[in-house]
Amino acid sequence: MSALQMETAMKFETLARKVEDCLLHAPSCVCDSCVARKVGGMELGRVRNVTRRIGQSQTGSRYTGRCSECGRTTVVTVMNSVSM
């Protein structure tokens, strides 16, 4: 892996952690635009890549719904609850 590829991978992992943290602390589902704003105005496309991965994993869900931040009806992401 080249130095540039490693740097890109590290930036993605850092963004992924910020997005996950934002979703974990959200009262409910959040749209990509609000997530991008909450994690420091990151590029919407980069945030959308992360939220899609979360939505396809067991840790999250992605669907059309009302954003708990802005109130728009759009595609939103939410972290799934973990029962112990």
C-alpha positions in Angstrom: 0.0 0.0 0.0 1.4 3.4 -1.0 1.7 6.3 1.4 -1.1 8.1 -0.3 -3.4 5.1 -0.1 -2.5 4.7 3.6 -3.3 8.4 4.2 -6.6 8.1 2.4 -7.6 5.0 4.4 -6.7 6.8 7.7 -8.8 9.8 6.7 -11.7 7.6 5.9 -11.5 5.7 9.2 -11.3 9.1 11.1 -14.4 10.3 9.2 -16.2 7.0 9.8 -15.6 7.3 13.6 -16.9 10.9 13.6 -20.0 9.9 11.7 -20.6 6.9 14.0 -20.2 9.1 17.0 -22.7 11.7 15.6 -25.3 8.9 14.9 -24.8 7.3 18.3 -25.5 10.6 20.0 -28.4 11.6 17.7 -31.9 11.4 19.2 -33.1 9.5 16.2 -32.4 9.1 12.5 -30.3 11.8 10.7 -29.9 12.8 7.1 -26.5 12.9 5.4 -26.6 16.8 5.2 -27.1 17.1 8.9 -24.4 14.5 9.6 -22.0 16.4 7.4 -22.7 19.7 9.2 -22.4 18.1 12.6 -19.0 16.5 11.8 -17.4 19.7 10.8 -18.8 20.5 7.4 -17.3 17.5 5.7 -18.0 16.9 2.0 -21.5 15.4 1.6 -20.3 12.7 -0.8 -17.7 11.4 1.7 -20.2 11.4 4.5 -22.7 9.6 2.3 -20.2 6.8 1.6 -19.8 6.3 5.3 -23.6 6.3 6.1 -24.2 3.9 3.2 -21.7 1.4 4.7 -23.3 1.9 8.2 -26.7 1.3 6.7 -25.6 -1.9 5.0 -24.0 -3.2 8.2 -25.6 -4.8 11.3 -24.8 -1.7 13.3 -27.1 0.7 11.4 -30.1 1.1 9.2 -30.7 3.5 6.3 -34.2 4.3 4.9 -36.5 7.1 3.8 -37.7 8.9 6.9 -37.9 12.3 8.7 -34.5 13.7 9.9 -34.5 14.3 13.6 -32.3 17.4 13.1 -33.8 19.4 10.1 -37.2 17.7 9.8 -36.9 17.0 6.1 -38.2 13.7 4.7 -35.2 12.1 2.9 -32.8 9.2 3.2 -31.7 8.9 6.9 -29.4 6.7 8.9 -29.7 5.5 12.4 -27.5 3.3 14.6 -29.3 0.2 15.7 -29.7 -0.5 19.5 -27.5 -3.1 21.0 -29.2 -5.3 23.6 -27.2 -6.9 26.4 
